[in-house]
Amino acid sequence: MTMQAYYFAHYRLLVDDALSQHESMQYLAEFRREMPYTHTFTVHMGDAALLDEQYAEAVKHPVRCETERFNLHDMGDSWAFASVLDENTLRRNGKHVLVCSRDYSEMTIYLSQEPYYEEHLQRWFTPSVPFSMCIRAACEAGMTLRDGMPLHAALVEKDGYGVIFLGPSGMGKSTQAKLWVQYQGADFVIGDRPGLRYIDGTWYGFGMPWDGKDGIRRQKCVPIKALIALQQAKENQIHRLSSQESIIVLLNQVMMPMWDDKAMDKLSPLMGQLAHDIPFYHLRNLPNEAATILTREAINAEG
């Protein structure tokens, strides 16, 4: 079977043709340029005729994690991400289950291809491949087993280095990133969930094949110079965080596979090293040019 290769965060993602040609997977084309990689994830399209059998088998096993779109089941020798059977999930993504190896390197997705009709658009649709849900979750968990760290953050590049803005949803990560583009001449690499890796003594940030509301995702690799924890305020203030304070920020903003003890054992020391190696700042801010100037000056003062 022919496989298409995509590259992100020094990983390679192999996707079989039946899956990569699906309309909802086309944006992966932005990640075709070959990059160095240390590990490979493989995703196959399973036989749709086996969907009900695979789903029934998955839901027999304990639930280790629940989300709005899928439940993660521990099948002993594998993991299963099974869609939640509510009306919205069934219409938009169809019934589906992703079965993957314990280290997430081998995945097979079984999904319904029954078309659905959108009344207000007056047209039929085929359910999309849930790449940005269960496949993303599996890849991110696999990253944590292989020296990777996905963040709930936005990443920009300025003068060859990366600046990461962290914070809960609605705290202004994308806003600050866009302000850096507007006022500091930065390049917007990714609006949500960049990947971090420690390679040959340097921390790098990466654009990833998925993103949140902004839809900005570039196949770029940049050395990280600073991480900025955001808080909206009535005036702009910035101060350097201690390593202990930085860890608290990371505990809230790193995408953690809490269901997987082995992955969590890998992630904890990695967060500690990041907090020690890279300057962390807390930025109380307004959405204006002055916030970008204040941040840039604080970062540059580090040398």
FENDA-V192971 format. One line per field, one symbol per residue. ss: DSSP state (2 for helix, 1 for strand, 0 for the rest). A space follows every 50 residues. Layout:
ss->???
This chain:
ss->00111111001111112222002222222220000000111111100222 22222222000011110001111100011111100022222200011111 10000111111000011100001110000022222222222222000111 10111111001111110000002222222222220011110000111110 01111100000000001000111111111111000011110022222222 22210000002222222222222222201111111000222222222222 200
